[in-house]
Amino acid sequence: QVQLVESGGGLVQAGGSLRLSCAASGRISSIFRMGWFRQAPGKEREFVAAVRWSTTSTYYATSVKGRFTISRDNAKNTVNLQMNSLNPEDTAVYYCAADRDIETNYYDSRAYDYWGQGTQVTVSS
């Protein structure tokens, strides 16, 4: 089992920045990839960014590329999401997730095995 706890959400004005963190515990060695997803009211959960646990490979949704940066700190077992140039369309609950399977697609939420409880990000106009 892997436990994930997100932190860092909050309220920010358009154009501002926030940094989300996800602390992983438990069977860290089983993790192949970590991802961030978000879900806005009335919408489906969507992929935001992902990073492979053992390499520097990163992946981004088109909507956040150039504004968001995902990084991981293996020594601290954390994954961070630096979000810059935020706009109201970024408002959502953000979830951290862990995937054990090398064969799955990084953008598919169904591929992830473990999820955090989510943290709210609200961007005001």
C-alpha positions in Angstrom: 0.0 0.0 0.0 1.0 3.6 -0.7 -0.4 6.6 1.2 -0.5 10.0 -0.5 -1.2 13.3 1.3 -1.5 16.6 -0.7 -0.9 20.1 0.6 -0.5 23.6 -0.7 -3.9 24.4 -2.1 -5.6 27.7 -1.6 -7.0 30.9 -3.1 -5.0 33.0 -5.4 -5.7 35.8 -7.9 -5.4 35.3 -11.6 -1.8 35.5 -12.7 -0.5 34.3 -9.3 1.3 31.1 -8.3 0.8 28.1 -6.0 2.9 25.1 -5.2 1.3 21.8 -4.4 3.1 19.0 -2.6 2.3 15.3 -2.3 4.0 13.3 0.4 4.1 9.5 -0.3 4.6 6.8 2.4 4.3 3.1 2.6 5.6 0.9 -0.3 7.5 3.6 -2.1 9.6 1.1 -4.0 6.4 -0.1 -5.9 5.8 3.3 -7.5 6.7 3.7 -11.2 5.0 7.0 -11.8 3.4 9.9 -9.9 0.8 12.1 -11.4 -1.4 15.1 -10.7 -5.0 15.2 -11.8 -7.7 17.8 -11.3 -11.5 17.9 -11.2 -13.6 21.0 -11.5 -17.3 21.0 -10.5 -19.4 19.2 -13.1 -16.4 18.0 -15.1 -14.5 14.8 -15.4 -11.2 14.3 -13.7 -8.4 15.4 -16.1 -4.7 14.8 -16.3 -2.4 17.6 -15.4 1.2 16.3 -15.2 3.2 13.2 -14.4 6.7 12.2 -13.6 8.5 8.9 -13.5 9.7 8.1 -10.0 13.2 6.9 -11.1 14.0 9.2 -14.0 13.5 12.8 -15.0 10.8 12.1 -17.5 7.9 14.5 -17.2 4.6 14.8 -19.0 2.1 17.7 -19.2 -1.3 18.4 -20.4 -1.4 20.9 -23.2 -3.4 23.3 -21.1 -0.7 23.6 -18.5 2.5 23.2 -20.4 4.8 26.1 -19.9 3.0 27.2 -16.8 3.2 24.2 -14.5 6.3 22.3 -13.5 6.2 18.8 -11.8 9.2 17.6 -9.8 10.0 14.9 -7.4 12.3 14.6 -4.5 13.1 11.0 -4.0 15.0 11.6 -0.7 11.9 13.2 0.8 9.4 10.9 -1.1 7.5 14.0 -2.3 6.2 15.2 -5.7 5.6 18.9 -6.2 3.6 20.9 -8.7 4.6 24.5 -9.2 1.8 26.4 -10.8 2.4 29.8 -12.3 0.3 32.2 -14.4 -2.8 30.7 -12.9 -6.2 31.5 -14.4 -9.8 30.9 -13.3 -10.0 27.8 -15.6 -7.4 26.2 -13.3 -9.8 26.2 -10.4 -10.4 22.6 -9.3 -9.6 20.0 -6.7 -6.2 18.7 -7.4 -5.3 15.1 -6.7 -2.0 13.3 -6.4 -1.8 9.7 -7.7 0.7 6.9 -7.9 0.9 4.2 -10.6 2.7 0.9 -10.2 2.5 -0.3 -13.7 5.1 0.4 -16.4 2.7 -0.6 -19.2 -0.1 2.0 -18.5 -0.7 5.4 -20.0 0.4 8.3 -17.9 -2.6 10.4 -18.8 -5.2 7.8 -17.9 -6.6 8.2 -14.4 -7.7 4.6 -14.5 -4.1 3.5 -14.6 -3.3 4.9 -11.2 -3.5 2.7 -8.1 -3.4 5.1 -5.2 -4.9 8.5 -4.7 -4.6 11.3 -2.2 -7.6 13.1 -0.7 -7.3 16.2 -2.9 -6.6 19.8 -2.3 -8.7 22.7 -3.5 -7.2 25.4 -5.8 -9.3 28.4 -6.4 -8.2 31.1 -8.8 -10.2 34.4 -8.7 -10.5 36.7 -11.7 
